[in-house]
Amino acid sequence: MVVGGGLVGLCCARALRRAGLDVTLVSEARDMPPASWGNAGHVAVEQVIPLASPAALASAPGRLFLRGGALDFGWTRPGAWVPWLRHYLPACRAGRARAGQAALRGLLAGAMPAWRRMADELGRPDLLDDGGHLMFWHDPRRAGPGMAHWLAADTGTATVRRLDADDFPDLSGVLARRLCGALKIEGTGRMTVTPGTVMQVLSDALYGAQVRRVSARAVGLARDGARTAVRLADGQVLGADRVVVATGVGSGALLRTAGLSAPVVAERGYHIEWDHGGMPALPPMVFEERSMIVSRFGTRLRTSSFVEFTAPDAPPDVRKWRYLEDNVRDLGLPVASGFARWMGSRPTLPDYLPAIGPLPGLPGAIAAYGHQHLGLTLSPLTAELVCALATGAAPGMALAPFRPERFGGTRRTRPRDPGPA
């Protein structure tokens, strides 16, 4: 059984069914689609340095939204993020940050190959483009230091190349302002269709593979002898030999019902999308000074930004959409329609590593949550690792850095009768 219908959950359900297991996918109907739906479509294998680090902590004041940056906190909802912060600060210590970087580098090294395998198995190799992405600067004072940082940075399997003015792509009709600096990041990927379309392709594949679908919200987990039982909001209880928890920002509340600690915070991002009215098929463009990425999906452009820590159900901050709209106009990007607005919650653990591995005290239960900005990037690989654990195969990499109990607070729960399964 897979609990969670985001991209990670869909990929896990597909991999398990492909391995020959009978699979039930439990996912609730949502007013807003999951975080993976609103992703920029960027397979970000270059992001091997976790945002839990001394450098990230030191730079936080300058990145605050009130100072023109992308970092913000829900100051009226401190209970949503202060407990998480108590775990985040120790994770920023140099030793833990180095260990986290090594772990994330190893995980991301397998991301592009896993995406290629999944796309081929779906019969849709066209879903993935591995042409890399571009990074731009307009401010001459920031271009030099910014490019120097990326040229010296650990980017894992991706490589960074400085573009001289003669190498700049043809941006006539795309940008109104002259560039002062540009980099090409090679070895990264992008979705050629929206992540929502990728999710629909996966969903269709699950129907074709006869995966059972249960539209309901999971509200409890409990040990049931040698199995794990999942209680649904309507009172129904389902049992399974293997249960994959891929419930995103809801994972913390769900696991607390089994006495497990999962300090997942909602790290909200915003995007706007619009018709461009005709534009070259450029790779994703990152505007570093504005903390924005712009992706092209056919006739549409999408730009995404912001790291907003607050409750997932807090009202959206309309100023952030306006910021994106103002920057689109200032850059001179082609606009041939109104803007569609979206906001979603990335599930983030304090050390910026996902939780992948067995869940203590719940027989056969496997964690697959907490992928922060890398949910789309790591979904196929996470599914392969989960499938290996579920079938008793070797995962192919060390999963100790991603063990779900690493933040402590775990207490064993006594087996209890979860009701009829």
C-alpha positions in Angstrom: 0.0 0.0 0.0 1.2 3.5 -0.8 -0.2 6.4 1.2 0.1 9.7 -0.7 -0.7 10.8 -4.2 2.0 13.3 -5.0 4.8 12.6 -7.4 6.8 10.5 -4.9 3.7 8.4 -4.1 2.8 7.8 -7.7 6.3 6.8 -8.6 6.5 4.4 -5.7 3.1 2.8 -6.6 4.3 2.4 -10.2 7.6 0.8 -9.2 6.0 -1.6 -6.7 3.4 -2.7 -9.2 6.1 -3.2 -11.9 7.9 -5.4 -9.4 4.8 -7.7 -9.4 3.2 -6.6 -6.1 -0.5 -5.9 -5.7 -0.7 -2.2 -4.9 -3.3 0.0 -3.3 -2.8 3.8 -3.6 -4.5 5.8 -0.9 -4.7 9.5 -1.7 -7.1 12.3 -0.7 -8.9 14.7 -3.0 -7.3 18.1 -2.5 -8.4 21.7 -3.0 -4.9 22.5 -4.1 -2.6 20.0 -6.0 0.5 18.7 -4.2 3.9 20.6 -4.2 5.2 18.4 -7.1 2.4 19.7 -9.3 3.7 23.3 -9.1 7.4 22.5 -9.5 9.4 24.3 -12.2 10.1 21.0 -13.9 13.8 21.3 -13.2 15.7 18.1 -12.4 18.1 19.8 -10.0 21.0 17.4 -9.7 23.3 20.3 -9.1 21.8 21.1 -5.7 24.0 18.9 -3.6 24.6 21.4 -0.9 21.8 21.2 1.6 20.2 24.4 2.8 21.1 23.3 6.3 24.7 24.7 6.4 26.7 27.4 8.1 26.7 29.4 4.9 22.9 29.2 4.5 22.4 30.2 8.2 24.8 33.2 7.9 23.2 34.4 4.7 19.6 34.1 6.0 19.2 37.8 7.2 20.1 39.1 3.7 17.7 36.7 2.0 14.6 37.8 4.0 11.5 38.9 2.0 11.4 42.2 3.9 14.8 42.9 2.4 13.9 41.9 -1.1 14.8 38.2 -0.8 12.9 35.0 -1.2 13.0 33.8 2.5 10.0 34.4 4.7 8.4 33.2 7.9 4.7 33.1 8.9 5.2 35.4 11.9 1.6 34.9 13.0 2.0 31.1 13.0 5.2 30.5 14.8 4.0 27.1 16.1 4.3 25.8 12.5 8.0 26.4 12.2 9.7 27.2 15.6 9.8 23.5 16.7 11.4 22.6 13.3 14.0 25.4 13.8 15.2 23.8 16.9 16.3 20.8 14.8 17.5 22.9 11.9 20.1 24.9 13.9 22.1 21.9 15.0 21.9 20.5 11.5 23.7 23.6 10.3 26.9 22.8 12.2 29.9 22.3 9.9 30.3 18.5 10.6 26.7 17.7 10.0 26.5 19.9 7.0 29.5 18.1 5.4 27.9 14.7 6.1 24.6 15.9 4.7 26.3 17.2 1.5 28.1 13.9 1.0 24.8 12.0 1.4 22.8 14.3 -0.9 25.6 14.2 -3.5 25.4 10.4 -3.6 21.6 10.4 -3.8 21.5 13.0 -6.6 24.1 11.2 -8.6 21.4 8.6 -9.3 18.5 11.0 -10.1 19.0 11.5 -13.8 19.6 7.8 -14.6 16.5 6.9 -12.6 14.4 9.5 -14.5 15.6 8.1 -17.8 14.7 4.5 -16.7 11.3 5.5 -15.6 10.6 7.6 -18.8 11.7 4.7 -21.0 9.5 2.2 -19.0 6.5 4.5 -19.4 7.2 4.6 -23.2 7.7 8.3 -22.9 11.4 9.1 -23.2 10.2 12.5 -24.6 9.2 13.6 -21.0 12.8 14.3 -20.1 15.3 16.7 -21.7 18.9 16.6 -20.4 20.1 19.8 -22.0 20.9 21.6 -18.7 19.8 25.1 -17.7 21.0 28.7 -17.8 21.8 31.1 -15.0 21.7 34.8 -15.5 22.8 38.1 -13.8 21.9 41.7 -14.7 23.7 43.5 -11.9 27.4 44.0 -12.8 28.2 44.3 -9.1 26.7 40.8 -8.3 27.5 39.0 -11.5 31.2 38.5 -10.8 30.9 37.1 -7.3 27.8 35.1 -8.2 29.5 33.4 -11.1 32.7 32.8 -9.1 30.6 31.1 -6.4 29.0 28.7 -8.8 32.2 28.0 -10.8 33.8 26.9 -7.5 30.8 25.1 -6.0 30.2 21.4 -5.5 27.6 20.6 -8.1 27.8 16.9 -8.1 27.4 15.3 -11.5 26.5 18.6 -13.1 29.2 20.9 -14.6 29.3 24.7 -14.7 30.6 26.7 -17.7 30.9 30.4 -18.0 29.4 31.9 -21.1 31.2 34.8 -22.8 29.2 37.4 -24.4 29.7 35.7 -27.8 28.2 32.5 -26.3 25.0 34.0 -24.9 21.9 32.4 -26.3 19.8 34.5 -28.6 17.4 36.2 -26.2 15.9 38.7 -28.6 12.2 39.0 -27.9 12.7 37.1 -24.6 14.5 39.6 -22.3 14.4 43.4 -22.5 17.5 43.9 -20.3 21.1 43.3 -21.2 22.8 40.5 -19.3 26.0 41.1 -17.4 26.8 37.5 -16.8 25.7 34.0 -17.7 26.5 30.4 -16.9 25.5 27.1 -18.5 24.9 24.3 -16.1 25.2 21.0 -17.9 24.0 17.6 -16.8 20.8 18.8 -15.3 17.4 18.0 -16.8 13.9 19.4 -17.3 10.4 18.1 -17.9 9.2 18.9 -21.4 5.6 19.0 -20.1 4.3 20.4 -16.9 4.8 18.3 -13.7 1.0 18.0 -13.5 1.0 16.3 -16.9 3.8 14.0 -15.8 1.6 13.1 -12.8 -1.3 12.4 -15.1 0.9 10.1 -17.3 1.8 8.2 -14.1 -1.8 8.0 -12.9 -2.9 6.6 -16.3 -0.1 4.0 -16.1 -1.4 3.0 -12.6 -4.9 2.5 -13.9 -3.5 0.5 -16.8 -1.6 -1.7 -14.4 -4.7 -2.3 -12.2 -3.5 -0.5 -9.2 -6.4 -0.1 -6.8 -7.2 3.5 -5.9 -8.7 4.6 -2.6 -9.7 8.3 -2.5 -9.5 9.0 1.3 -7.3 10.8 3.8 -5.1 8.6 6.0 -5.4 9.7 9.7 -3.7 7.0 11.6 -1.1 4.3 11.5 -0.8 1.3 13.9 1.0 -2.0 14.3 -1.4 -4.9 13.5 0.5 -8.0 14.4 3.1 -8.5 11.7 1.5 -5.9 9.5 0.8 -2.1 9.6 -2.8 -0.9 9.5 -3.8 2.5 8.0 -6.9 4.2 9.4 -8.8 6.5 7.1 -10.9 9.6 7.8 -14.1 7.7 7.1 -13.3 5.1 9.8 -12.2 2.4 7.4 -9.0 0.5 8.3 -6.8 -1.0 5.6 -4.0 -3.4 6.3 -0.9 -4.4 4.2 2.3 -6.3 4.5 4.1 -3.2 3.1 3.0 0.4 3.7 4.8 3.3 2.0 4.3 6.7 3.8 4.7 9.4 1.1 2.4 12.0 2.5 4.5 15.1 2.2 3.8 17.8 4.7 1.1 15.6 6.3 3.7 13.0 7.3 4.4 14.5 10.7 0.8 14.4 11.9 0.3 10.9 10.4 3.4 9.4 12.0 2.6 11.0 15.4 -0.4 8.6 15.6 2.1 5.8 15.7 4.4 7.5 18.3 7.0 8.5 15.7 8.7 11.9 15.3 8.8 13.4 11.8 9.7 17.1 12.1 8.4 18.1 8.6 7.7 21.8 8.0 5.7 23.3 5.2 8.2 25.3 3.1 5.8 27.1 0.7 6.6 28.1 -2.8 4.7 30.3 -5.2 4.5 30.3 -9.0 2.7 32.2 -11.8 2.0 30.9 -15.3 1.0 32.5 -18.5 0.9 32.3 -22.3 4.1 33.6 -23.9 2.6 34.1 -27.4 5.6 32.7 -29.1 9.1 32.1 -27.7 12.1 29.9 -28.6 12.4 26.6 -26.8 15.1 27.7 -24.3 16.2 25.6 -21.3 15.1 26.7 -17.8 16.5 30.2 -16.9 17.5 31.0 -13.4 17.7 34.7 -12.5 20.0 34.5 -9.4 19.5 38.1 -8.2 15.8 37.6 -8.2 15.8 34.0 -6.8 13.5 33.1 -9.7 13.5 30.2 -12.2 11.6 30.5 -15.5 10.5 27.3 -17.4 8.8 26.9 -20.7 6.1 24.3 -21.2 4.9 24.5 -24.7 2.8 27.7 -25.1 3.2 28.5 -21.4 5.9 30.0 -19.2 6.1 29.4 -15.5 8.2 31.2 -12.9 8.7 30.0 -9.4 10.3 31.3 -6.2 10.1 31.7 -2.4 10.9 29.8 0.7 8.1 30.6 3.1 7.9 28.8 6.4 4.4 28.8 7.8 1.4 26.5 8.4 0.3 24.8 5.1 -3.2 26.1 5.6 -2.2 29.7 6.1 -3.7 32.1 3.6 -1.3 32.8 0.6 0.7 36.0 0.7 -0.5 37.8 -2.4 2.6 40.1 -2.3 4.7 37.2 -3.5 2.6 36.7 -6.6 2.8 40.4 -7.3 6.6 40.2 -6.8 6.8 37.5 -9.5 4.5 39.4 -11.8 6.5 42.7 -11.4 9.7 40.8 -12.1 8.3 39.2 -15.2 7.4 42.6 -16.6 10.7 44.1 -15.5 12.7 41.4 -17.3 10.6 41.9 -20.4 9.5 38.3 -20.7 6.8 37.8 -23.4 3.3 37.9 -21.9 0.2 37.2 -24.0 -2.3 36.4 -21.3 -3.2 37.0 -17.7 -1.3 35.3 -14.9 -2.5 32.1 -13.2 -1.4 31.9 -9.6 -0.4 28.8 -7.5 1.1 28.2 -4.1 2.1 24.8 -2.6 3.9 23.3 0.4 7.2 21.5 0.1 7.8 18.9 2.8 11.1 19.8 4.4 13.0 18.0 7.2 15.5 20.1 9.3 18.7 18.7 7.7 17.2 19.0 4.1 17.6 15.3 3.5 14.6 13.1 2.7 13.4 10.3 4.9 13.8 7.0 3.1 13.9 3.7 5.0 12.0 1.4 7.4 9.8 3.1 10.1 10.5 1.7 13.6 7.7 -0.1 15.3 5.5 -0.4 12.1 6.2 -3.8 10.4 6.7 -3.4 6.7 6.3 0.4 6.8 8.7 2.5 4.7 9.3 6.2 4.8 9.4 8.3 1.6 8.8 11.9 2.5 10.7 15.1 3.2 12.2 15.8 -0.2 12.0 19.6 0.1 12.9 21.3 -3.2 13.9 18.0 -4.8 10.7 16.1 -4.8 10.4 16.0 -8.6 14.2 15.4 -9.0 14.3 12.4 -6.6 10.9 10.8 -7.1 11.9 8.0 -9.5 15.1 7.2 -7.5 13.2 7.2 -4.3 10.7 4.8 -5.8 13.5 2.4 -6.8 14.9 2.5 -3.3 11.5 1.9 -1.7 10.9 -0.9 -4.1 14.2 -2.6 -3.2 13.3 -2.3 0.6 9.8 -3.7 0.0 11.0 -6.7 -2.0 14.1 -7.5 0.1 16.6 -6.5 -2.6 19.8 -4.5 -2.0 19.0 -0.7 -2.4 22.3 -0.1 -4.1 23.4 2.8 -1.8 23.7 3.4 1.9 20.4 4.7 3.3 21.6 5.4 6.9 21.8 9.2 6.4 18.1 9.1 5.4 16.8 6.9 8.2 13.5 8.4 9.4 14.3 8.1 13.1 17.4 10.3 12.9 15.8 13.2 14.7 15.0 11.2 17.8 11.7 11.4 19.7 10.8 7.9 18.6 8.8 5.8 21.1 7.7 2.3 20.5 4.0 1.9 20.4 2.3 -1.2 21.8 0.5 -3.2 19.2 -3.2 -2.3 19.3 -6.3 -3.4 17.6 -6.8 -1.0 14.7 -10.2 -2.3 13.8 -11.3 -4.7 11.1 -8.9 -4.6 8.1 
